[in-house]
């Protein structure tokens, strides 16, 4: 049985400003670096065997901090783990989006260049099919809130996720033969350490 640990990257200045990041390459804020170190300390106490991460700076930096805390662990980057591309929505706040496109902008988001859920899910599921074939059993994936949320919906469709994923949260999914099981969701106990 494979176990996947999804870690959302640490906080960025755009997160604080509530700006849509998408594929825009934003680094961690100072607070995000601190969060990543706290997550790394927690993850170093667990038995993770390999780390895969989005190459975007905020996820890359988070993953590199985690790797430093786990001696000998391999870190690999994969384009398929990037955040959902937001097109013209990137860099905007909710207020700016409503002002520019109206209150129903979400319904028409693909018109503004946003990657479709089906395209993002397809690339994520293609990555997970490769992960299933790896010799490692416990795999960390450092990625983004939108990506992880969509993957959880695809991997565990019988479960409803309403809580927004927090920065450096850990979500664990067991890949079983009959079905996938989310055993931990949006856990940030390390931030209270």
C-alpha positions as CSV (number, residue, x, y, z in Angstrom):
1,X,0.0,0.0,0.0
2,X,1.3,3.4,-0.9
3,X,0.9,6.4,1.4
4,X,0.9,9.9,-0.1
5,X,1.6,12.9,2.1
6,X,0.4,16.1,0.5
7,X,2.0,19.3,1.9
8,X,0.9,22.7,0.8
9,X,3.7,25.2,0.5
10,X,4.4,27.9,3.2
11,X,2.7,31.2,3.1
12,X,3.7,33.9,0.5
13,X,3.1,37.7,0.4
14,X,0.5,37.1,-2.3
15,X,-1.3,34.6,0.1
16,X,-1.3,37.3,2.8
17,X,-2.8,39.8,0.2
18,X,-5.2,37.1,-1.0
19,X,-4.0,37.4,-4.6
20,X,-4.5,34.5,-7.0
21,X,-1.0,33.0,-7.5
22,X,-1.6,30.1,-10.0
23,X,1.5,29.5,-12.0
24,X,3.1,32.9,-11.1
25,X,6.4,32.1,-9.5
26,X,6.2,33.7,-6.0
27,X,8.7,32.9,-3.3
28,X,7.9,32.2,0.3
29,X,7.4,35.1,2.7
30,X,9.6,35.1,5.9
31,X,6.7,33.6,7.8
32,X,6.4,30.9,5.1
33,X,10.0,29.9,5.6
34,X,9.4,29.6,9.4
35,X,6.3,27.5,8.7
36,X,8.3,25.2,6.4
37,X,10.9,24.7,9.1
38,X,8.2,23.7,11.5
39,X,6.6,21.3,9.0
40,X,10.1,19.9,8.3
41,X,10.7,19.1,12.0
42,X,7.4,17.2,12.1
43,X,8.0,15.3,8.9
44,X,11.5,14.3,10.0
45,X,9.9,12.4,12.8
46,X,7.9,10.3,10.3
47,X,9.0,7.7,7.8
48,X,8.9,9.4,4.5
49,X,11.0,7.9,1.7
50,X,11.0,10.4,-1.2
51,X,9.8,13.9,-1.9
52,X,8.3,15.2,-5.1
53,X,7.5,18.9,-5.5
54,X,6.2,21.5,-7.8
55,X,9.1,23.5,-9.3
56,X,7.4,26.8,-8.5
57,X,9.5,28.8,-5.9
58,X,7.1,28.6,-3.0
59,X,6.8,24.8,-3.3
60,X,10.4,24.3,-4.2
61,X,11.6,26.3,-1.2
62,X,9.3,24.5,1.1
63,X,10.4,21.1,-0.2
64,X,14.1,22.0,0.1
65,X,13.6,23.0,3.7
66,X,11.9,19.6,4.3
67,X,14.7,17.8,2.5
68,X,17.3,19.4,4.8
69,X,15.6,18.0,7.8
70,X,15.4,14.4,6.5
71,X,18.9,13.1,6.0
72,X,19.4,11.2,2.7
73,X,15.9,11.7,1.3
74,X,15.7,12.3,-2.4
75,X,13.9,15.4,-3.8
76,X,12.6,15.5,-7.3
77,X,10.6,18.2,-9.1
78,X,7.8,17.6,-11.6
79,X,6.0,20.1,-13.7
80,X,2.7,18.2,-13.3
81,X,2.6,19.2,-9.6
82,X,2.3,23.0,-10.4
83,X,-0.7,25.0,-9.2
84,X,-3.7,25.4,-11.5
85,X,-2.9,27.9,-14.1
86,X,-5.0,31.0,-13.5
87,X,-4.5,33.0,-16.8
88,X,-5.7,36.6,-16.4
89,X,-6.9,35.9,-12.8
90,X,-3.3,35.6,-11.6
91,X,-2.1,38.5,-9.4
92,X,-5.7,39.7,-8.8
93,X,-7.7,39.9,-5.5
94,X,-11.3,38.8,-5.2
95,X,-12.3,42.5,-5.1
96,X,-10.4,43.2,-8.4
97,X,-11.9,40.1,-10.0
98,X,-15.5,41.1,-9.1
99,X,-14.9,44.7,-10.3
100,X,-13.4,43.5,-13.6
101,X,-15.6,40.5,-14.4
102,X,-18.6,40.5,-12.1
103,X,-19.7,38.4,-9.2
104,X,-20.0,35.3,-11.3
105,X,-16.4,35.3,-12.6
106,X,-15.9,31.8,-11.2
107,X,-18.4,30.3,-13.7
108,X,-16.5,31.9,-16.6
109,X,-13.0,31.5,-15.2
110,X,-11.8,29.4,-18.2
111,X,-12.8,32.3,-20.5
112,X,-10.1,34.3,-18.7
113,X,-7.5,31.7,-19.4
114,X,-7.8,29.5,-16.3
115,X,-6.8,25.9,-16.7
116,X,-9.8,23.6,-16.6
117,X,-10.3,21.3,-13.6
118,X,-10.3,18.3,-16.0
119,X,-6.9,19.2,-17.5
120,X,-5.4,19.8,-14.1
121,X,-6.8,16.6,-12.7
122,X,-5.6,14.6,-15.8
123,X,-2.0,15.8,-15.3
124,X,-2.2,15.1,-11.5
125,X,-3.7,11.6,-12.0
126,X,-1.0,10.8,-14.7
127,X,1.6,11.7,-12.1
128,X,0.0,9.5,-9.4
129,X,-0.2,6.5,-11.8
130,X,3.6,6.8,-12.1
131,X,3.9,7.1,-8.3
132,X,1.9,3.8,-7.9
133,X,4.8,2.1,-9.7
134,X,7.6,3.4,-7.5
135,X,9.4,1.1,-5.1
136,X,9.0,3.7,-2.3
137,X,5.9,3.2,-0.2
138,X,5.7,6.6,1.7
139,X,5.8,9.6,-0.7
140,X,5.7,13.3,0.1
141,X,4.3,15.7,-2.5
142,X,4.9,19.4,-1.9
143,X,2.5,21.3,-4.0
144,X,-0.3,23.9,-3.9
145,X,-3.8,24.4,-2.4
146,X,-5.7,24.3,-5.7
147,X,-3.8,21.3,-7.0
148,X,-4.1,19.3,-3.7
149,X,-7.8,20.1,-3.4
150,X,-8.6,18.9,-6.9
151,X,-6.5,15.7,-6.4
152,X,-8.3,14.9,-3.2
153,X,-11.7,15.2,-5.0
154,X,-10.4,12.9,-7.7
155,X,-8.7,10.4,-5.4
156,X,-11.5,10.2,-2.8
157,X,-14.7,11.2,-4.5
158,X,-16.9,9.8,-1.8
159,X,-15.6,12.3,0.7
160,X,-16.5,16.0,0.8
161,X,-13.8,18.5,1.6
162,X,-15.0,21.9,2.6
163,X,-12.2,23.3,4.7
164,X,-9.7,25.4,2.8
165,X,-6.2,23.9,2.9
166,X,-3.8,25.8,5.1
167,X,-0.2,26.7,4.3
168,X,2.1,23.8,5.2
169,X,-0.8,21.6,6.1
170,X,-0.3,17.8,5.8
171,X,-3.0,15.7,4.2
172,X,-2.4,11.9,4.0
173,X,-4.0,9.5,1.5
174,X,-3.5,5.8,1.5
175,X,-3.7,4.3,-2.0
176,X,-5.4,1.0,-1.6
177,X,-6.4,-1.6,-4.2
178,X,-10.2,-1.2,-3.6
179,X,-10.3,2.5,-2.9
180,X,-8.2,5.4,-1.6
181,X,-8.6,6.6,2.0
182,X,-7.8,10.0,3.4
183,X,-6.5,9.4,6.9
184,X,-5.4,12.9,7.8
185,X,-6.7,16.2,6.4
186,X,-5.3,19.7,6.5
187,X,-3.3,19.1,9.7
188,X,-1.2,22.0,10.9
189,X,-0.4,20.8,14.5
190,X,3.3,21.5,13.8
191,X,2.5,25.3,13.6
192,X,1.5,25.2,17.2
193,X,4.8,23.6,18.4
